[in-house]
Amino acid sequence: MPFYSFCFLISLSFLSSLCGEPDPFSKPFDNPLDDPLLPRVLIIGDSISIGYTPRVRKLLRGKANVHRPKTNCRWSAYGNENILQWIGDENWDLIHFNFGLWDWYGWKQENKATPESYAKSLDGIVNKLRPSAAKLVFAVTTPPCIGPEKKVNFMVSDEQAEAFNRAALGVMKKHGVVINDLYSAIGKDRVKYQRGKNDVHYNDAGRDLLTAQVAKVIIKELKK
């Protein structure tokens, strides 16, 4: 780590301790004060990404300034409506984004997504991200829970999830977007990593696994 970056981080840590906040390394919506010598990364996504964002910041401390929108980015059509607001007029070196769980389960949506509508929304998102000149990385969303999800009380089958994922991968292939396959990272270990059979969210071990995968891909792509 460059000496300047080390001093910058020590100063930031000292100021945070004096004020009690913000704390980007434990609070996902507390975006860091940028080190101007480091690349800028934006993470866009749902509550799964909210869970791993501060941990990614810790792993990439001294290597990247990691930001995210101060909100749950929800489903793909919602993302397509709000993506320009989230990226703002700032310069980003890499944007890591994902949508999927909300599309599968239809939380808070009047019209439930289909693989076709999902692909259309993702295509709109990528087209709006491309002018940013940032490296784009799409994270294939994590698997559905094993049983009926607790809010909507129905199951998303592996076949349904795979249909959505195929649609997403087709869009990303068309645009040449890098893939970070978080679905495969969890694989068949949902019982081990998810909080329960009716919960799509992850325990600490699951968050650590996702964090390592996200950080690894970000660093790999920043080096290219």
N, C-alpha and C positions, 0 to 999 in steps of 0.2 A: 504494500500500500504506500503511495507517495506520502512524504512527511506532511505536506500541506493538508492532504485529506485526513490524515490521522489527527492533526491538531483541530481541524474543523469538526470532526466527530466528537472529540473530547469536549470542545466548547459547547456543542449542541447538547451533549449529555448533561453538562454542568448547568446550563440555562434551564433545561427541562426539569432538573431536580429542584432548582430554586423555585420555579413557578408551579411545580406539581403537574404541569401539562404544557404543551401536548406531548404525547408519547407514541410516536409512529411505530415503535417496535412492540407494542402490545395493543394499541388501539387502531383498528384498520382505517378509520376515517380521518385520523390525524396524519395528514400527508407531511413528508419531511421537508425541512428547509434544505434546498438543494446545495450540494457541493458542485460548484461550476465546472470542476475538472472531470466529473463523472457523467456517463450517459443517462438519459431520462427515459424511464419505463412507465407505461400506463397499463394497469390491470383493470379490465372491464369484465364484469360478470355478476353472478347471483350470490346467494349466501355461502355457497361452497368457496367461492373465491374470497369472500369477505373473511372466512375462517382462516385461509392460508396467507392472506396478504401481509400481516405483520411478521409472520414467520419468514416469508420470502425476503422481506426487508432486512431481517437479521442475517440471513444467509448471504445476502448480497451487500451487506454493509461494507463500505469502502470500494464497492465495485459498480454500483448503480444507484440512482435516485428512483425509488419505486413509489409511484402514486396510484390512486384509484379514485373514481367518482365517489362522492360522499353519499352513496345510496346503494340499494340493491337494484341491480340493472334488469332483473326480472326476465321477461320472455323476449323472443327475437323481434316481434312486431313493435313492442315497446322500445326495444333497443334501436330499431330503425328510425323511430320517431325522435329519439333523444341523443343519438350518437354524436351529432355535431356539437351539441351543448357540452357533452362530456369531454370531448377532446379539446374544445375551446380553440383559442388562437395561439396556443403554446406549441413549442417544438418538441416532438417526441422522437427518440431514436428507435423505440420498439413499442408496439402495442400488442399486448397479450389479451385475447378476448374469448369469451364463451357464452353460449346460450343453449338451452336444451331442457333442463328439468322443468321449468315453468311451462314450456311448450308441451311436454309430455302430459303433465298433470292438470294443466288448465287453470292453475290458481289465479283467481281474480279476473278471469277472462270471460267475456260474454261469448266469444266465438273461439272454441277450442282449436288449437293449431293442428294441422296435418303435415305430413312430410313435405308436401308440395308447398304449403304456405310458409313453412319453416325455411325451405330453400329460398323462396322468394324474398323473405325478410332478410336472410343472411346475405343474399346477393346485394340487396340495397345497402346493408351495413358495410360490406366490403367496398362497394363503389364510393361510399362516403368517406371511408378511411384512406383509400388509395392516394388522394391528393395530399395527405399529410406527409408523404415521403418517408414515413416510419416503416421499419420492418414489421410485417404483420405475422402474428402467430395465433392460430385458432386452436383452442383447447377443446377437444372432443369431450363432451360433458360426462360426468361420473355416472355410474350405473344407477338404475332405479332401486328402491328398497325391495326386499324379498317379498314382503306381504303387502296388503292393502295400505296405501299411504294414509296417515292418520287424519289429514284434513279433508281429503276427498273420498276416502274409504274405497278406493279401487286399486287394482294392480296394473302396473305397466309391465307387459311381458318382455322378455329378451328380444323376441321377434319385433315387437313394436319399437323398442329402443333402437334396434339395428336398422330398421327402416328409416328412422329419423337421422341416424348417423350416416347412413349411405347418402341421403339427400344432402347433408352438410358437407360431406367429403367431396361430393360432386361439384359443389359450388367452389370449394377451396382449391380443388384441382384446376378448375377453369381459370381461376385468378392467380394461381401460383402461390397460394398462401401456405406457409409452413404449418405443419400439424404437430400438436402436442397431445398425444392420445392418453388422456386421463382415464378414459373408460378401461383401457387395457391395463393401466397402472394399478387400478384396484382389482381388476380381473374377477376372479371367482371368490375373492376374500371379503365379500360384503359382511358376512357374519362377524368376522374379526374386526373390521374397521368401522362399520356404520353403528350409530348409537342404538339402533333397534330394528326389528323386522318391519316396522311401519314408519321408519324415519330415514330420509335420504342424507342426513347430515352425519358428520364424522367425529369419532373420538380423537383423543390426542395422537394416538398412533397413526390413525388415518390421515389426520392433518399433517403430521410430519412426513408421511409418505408422499402426499400430494405436493407439499412444500418443496421437498427435494427434487421431485420431477419438474416442477415449474421453474425452480431456480436453475436447474441444469440446462433446460432448454433455452431459457433467457440468456444465460452466459454463453452458451454455444453459438446462438444467433448473433449476439453482440460482437463476438470475435470475428465473424465472417466479414 
